[in-house]
Amino acid sequence: MASPQRWVRAELFLGGGPHGVRLRLAPTALEVEVEALSTAQRWRGRFEAQAVEELTRRTGNFKRFGVFCAMLEAALMESSPSVSLELLTFGDLQALRCRGRGREAGPPGDPPRPPPHSAPASPGLGAKRYLLLVYCVEFDRIHYPLPLPPAPPPPQDPDPPPEALRRLVRTLRDELRRARAEARGLEAERLREEERRRRLEEELREAREALGTLRGRLRELTAELAATRGRRTPPVPPPRDPRRSGSRDSSRGRHRTPSPAGPRAPRFDPTAFVRARARPPPGGRAPKAAASGRAQRGQPQGGARAQLFG
């Protein structure tokens, strides 16, 4: 089953200017169209499969129609370094053929000469263009020229009726209205973005100023702290007495060391000691200390004796 036709198009720099090349690849035919993008001039040609194979046979390197179409597409898409495209006039093609036959070859260093007795090209041949498929092999270059006659200009449409013109005017006005509305929306968005950017720049400037102020205050506080530490003198401790310190340490050692004798003795009570001394012994006289104590409290000594001997 034959594959359906397909279109391949690309823009290349050919013949000293940009050109658009379009291919229509069909199972049994090939259509080529070349358009000069700067002048809108076009050339078009249609080639049957048998004609393409006969063309390749005359070059000495036969190719099947499918293989030739694949090579042409690869050259158009620039997907293979072995194939490329060139656009030539009839004079360029004749010069290329002469160079291939060696007619223009002269002494070493001489520029190439045009072939002798070359007849001027007819107006029809001069208007043609030749799309040259160049196939590079290891030691040779094969050229497959495809002649393209000039394509007729596209037919111009007759003058449209007034109703069609009015519809076109309404359509264009609607599009202009939508474009203006979109432009106003974009302008408003631009103004909002500028206002937002201005506020952000103002906040950034204020933040930088506050940061500079804080840094200055930090330097002042650091300088004041360093000056305060420089004026402060450490206190001089008083001289220590070695004897007192030794007795204090020994007393601390005695307090901290538990007594091996067991529980501590009861505390001395001076009031109880005085009362015990003042109390008379059973069957005897009061001690002198008790008498002297009563004398100190204001009791007469004679009265006390009278009471004792009464």
Residue, then its C-alpha position, 0 to 999 in steps of 0.5 A: m500500500a502506497s504511503p499518502q502524500r505529505w508536505v515539507r517546508a523550510e527556509l534556507f539561505l540560497g542564491g544570496g538571499p533567504h528562500g522558502v522551499r516547499l516539497r510535496l512528497a507523493p508515492t509517484a510524483l514530486e513537487v518542488e516550490v521555491e519562493a524568494l522571501s525578499t521579492a515574493q518571486r516563485w518557481r515551481g516544478r513537478f517531477e514524476a518518479q520515472a523522470v527523477e530516476e532517469l535524471t539520477r541515471r544520467t549523473g552516473n549515480f542512480k537512485r531510486f525515487g524513494v531514496f532520492c526523495a529521502m535525500l532531498e528531505a534530509a537536505l531541506m531539513e539539514s539533518s545530514p552532512s552528506v547532502s545539501l541544496e543550492l539554487l542556481t541560474f542557467g548560467d551558474l549551472q553551465a559554469l558548474r558543468c564546465r568546471g566538472r569537465g575541466r574546460e575552465a582549467g588553466p595554468p596554476g594560479d590563473p583564475p577560471r575562465p568562462p567556456p569559449h563560444s558560450a551562447p547567450a541564454s534565452p529569456g526562458l532559460g534565464a528566468k528558470r532556477y535550478l534546485l541543485l541537490v548535492y550529494c557528497v561521497e568520500f572522493d566525489r560530489i554528485h549534483y542532481p539539478l531540478p529545473l524550476p520554471p517561474a510560477p505564475p502570480p497568484p490570481q487577484d480577487p475581484d473587488p468585493p461587494p460593499e456589504a463585504l467591505r462594511r462587514l470587514v470594517r465592523t470586524l476591524r473596528d471590533e478588533l481595534r476596540r478590543a486591542r485598545a481595551e487590552a492596551r488600557g488594562l496593560e497600562a493600568e497594570r504597568l502603573r500598579e507595578e511601578e507604584r508597588r516598586r516605588r513603595l518597595e524602594e522607599e521601604l528599602r531606603e528606610a530600612r537601610e537608614a534605620l540599620g545605619t542608625l542602629r549600627g552607629r548606636l551600637r558603636e557608641l555603646t561599645a565605645e562607652l563600655a570599653a571606656t567604663r571597663g578601662r576606668r574600673t580598678p579591681p578592689v585590693p583585699p586586706p592583708r590576712d593574719p596568718r595566726r587568725s586564719g590558722s585558728r579559723d581553719s583549725s576551728r572550722g576543722r574541729h567543727r566539721t570533724p565529728s567527735p569520737a567520744g559520742p554525744r555532746a555534753p549538756r550546755f553550761d547554765p550559769t543561773a543554775f550554777v549560782r542558785a546551787r552555790a547559794r543553796p545551804p548544805p543540809g545541816g550546815r552554814a550558808p557559804k560566804a558567797a551567799a552572804s556576800g550576794r545578799a549583802q550586794r542586794g541591799q540586805p543589812q548584814g547585822g539583821a541577817r546575823a540577828q535572825l540567825f542567832g535569834 
